[in-house]
Amino acid sequence: MAALLDNTCHISVNSTYVNVEGRTEKFMERKRSIIQLFDVSKQYGAGYALKNITLSVKVGDLVFITGASGAGKSTLLNLLYLATPVTRGQIIVGGMNLARLSPEKIPYLRRRIGVIFQDFKLISHRSVFDNISLVLEAAGQPPAVIKKKVEEVLERTGMTEYMNALPPSLSGGQQQKVAVARAVVGDPDIILADEPTGSLDACSAEVITRYLMEYKEKGTTILIASHNTALINSTGFDVLYTLEAGQLAQPGENICAAMNPIMGNETRGRVS
Ligand SMILES: Nc1ncnc2c1ncn2[C@@H]1O[C@H](COP(=O)(O)OP(=O)(O)OP(=O)(O)O)[C@@H](O)[C@H]1O
């Protein structure tokens, strides 16, 4: 079965080979999974934020989690970072079974993941520089390396002049850039990004998106939760999952007309 995504992207789900914008890859055998969810559910009280989610993400893939407000996108990312515990099911990240991870191993998991939270979660009484450098201090990096790396990510995100500022004195967009800088500074294996350009103007969004895609090119696995079709189209994707009221959309149930024609709950390429 072949589905036409747009003029430049054809997908053949029965084939080992996929052609995305002229790139032909033997993707199914080449890559191993770095994230796996098996029948995962998350309940808040009596309500389900996520229900029976089974999916996997391969090393180096750019994966979008899309869906309407309240569909469960942020919850999914939060589970991967152990920001909130799973109610049922199993989650494996980088070979670690999160249900069996002892409290002292959680920092190890988190050092391998860079997170851009939707609400940024910056430490309000520490400077921009400190918010970013804490990641490297926790990883035991020497001060000279920390200074060099923090200055580099500040420069790349256009935040050098604000390095001594406290987060509450910054605009939402500036705080989001700091959150991006903090997420990438440790050169993580996985980046989890929740609407990473949601507070940015168009020009800044382009700069930040390109910066994140440099990490994709270096082999970092990136999961982006977003309902921003422009963002999705600006990067393309390896896999796109659509959530609908906490469940993966079934074939033909993609809820956003703008996302059509997507076939099934997983696809590759671009949306039209
Ligand atoms: N801490 C919480 N306590 C109770 N309910 C929660 C909590 N966090 C999320 N929820 C509920 O879980 C569901 C999924 O929320 P989530 O934030 O994951 O959605 P989302 O797809 O990221 O939405 P948005 O696009 O608006 O950010 C919603 O019904 C929400 O109200």
The ligand as an SDF file (V2000), in Angstrom:
LIG
                    3D

 31 33  0  0  0  0  0  0  0  0999 V2000
   -1.2780   17.4280   36.6570 N   0  0  0  0  0  0  0  0  0  0  0  0
   -2.4720   17.1490   36.1380 C   0  0  0  0  0  0  0  0  0  0  0  0
   -3.5250   16.9130   36.9400 N   0  0  0  0  0  0  0  0  0  0  0  0
   -4.7430   16.5940   36.4380 C   0  0  0  0  0  0  0  0  0  0  0  0
   -5.0010   16.4970   35.1200 N   0  0  0  0  0  0  0  0  0  0  0  0
   -3.9930   16.7240   34.2680 C   0  0  0  0  0  0  0  0  0  0  0  0
   -2.6740   17.0560   34.7180 C   0  0  0  0  0  0  0  0  0  0  0  0
   -1.8760   17.2120   33.6400 N   0  0  0  0  0  0  0  0  0  0  0  0
   -2.6570   16.9930   32.5650 C   0  0  0  0  0  0  0  0  0  0  0  0
   -3.9100   16.7110   32.9370 N   0  0  0  0  0  0  0  0  0  0  0  0
   -5.0320   16.3910   32.0290 C   0  0  0  0  0  0  0  0  0  0  0  0
   -4.5800   15.4110   31.1180 O   0  0  0  0  0  0  0  0  0  0  0  0
   -5.0790   15.6690   29.8140 C   0  0  0  0  0  0  0  0  0  0  0  0
   -3.9200   15.7850   28.8420 C   0  0  0  0  0  0  0  0  0  0  0  0
   -3.1960   16.9640   29.1450 O   0  0  0  0  0  0  0  0  0  0  0  0
   -1.8730   17.3660   28.3720 P   0  0  0  0  0  0  0  0  0  0  0  0
   -1.3220   18.5920   29.0200 O   0  0  0  0  0  0  0  0  0  0  0  0
   -0.9880   16.1990   28.2710 O   0  0  0  0  0  0  0  0  0  0  0  0
   -2.4450   17.7090   26.9130 O   0  0  0  0  0  0  0  0  0  0  0  0
   -1.7280   18.3990   25.6730 P   0  0  0  0  0  0  0  0  0  0  0  0
   -2.0720   17.6000   24.4760 O   0  0  0  0  0  0  0  0  0  0  0  0
   -0.2850   18.5970   25.9670 O   0  0  0  0  0  0  0  0  0  0  0  0
   -2.4530   19.8050   25.6000 O   0  0  0  0  0  0  0  0  0  0  0  0
   -1.9200   21.2460   25.1000 P   0  0  0  0  0  0  0  0  0  0  0  0
   -1.7340   21.1490   23.6140 O   0  0  0  0  0  0  0  0  0  0  0  0
   -3.0500   22.1670   25.4630 O   0  0  0  0  0  0  0  0  0  0  0  0
   -0.6590   21.5450   25.8480 O   0  0  0  0  0  0  0  0  0  0  0  0
   -5.9320   16.9310   29.9170 C   0  0  0  0  0  0  0  0  0  0  0  0
   -7.2730   16.5430   30.0660 O   0  0  0  0  0  0  0  0  0  0  0  0
   -5.4370   17.5910   31.1820 C   0  0  0  0  0  0  0  0  0  0  0  0
   -6.4430   18.3330   31.7930 O   0  0  0  0  0  0  0  0  0  0  0  0
  1  2  1  0
  2  3  1  0
  2  7  2  0
  3  4  2  0
  4  5  1  0
  5  6  2  0
  6  7  1  0
  6 10  1  0
  7  8  1  0
  8  9  2  0
  9 10  1  0
 10 11  1  0
 11 12  1  0
 11 30  1  0
 12 13  1  0
 13 14  1  0
 13 28  1  0
 14 15  1  0
 15 16  1  0
 16 17  2  0
 16 18  1  0
 16 19  1  0
 19 20  1  0
 20 21  2  0
 20 22  1  0
 20 23  1  0
 23 24  1  0
 24 25  2  0
 24 26  1  0
 24 27  1  0
 28 29  1  0
 28 30  1  0
 30 31  1  0
M  END
$$$$
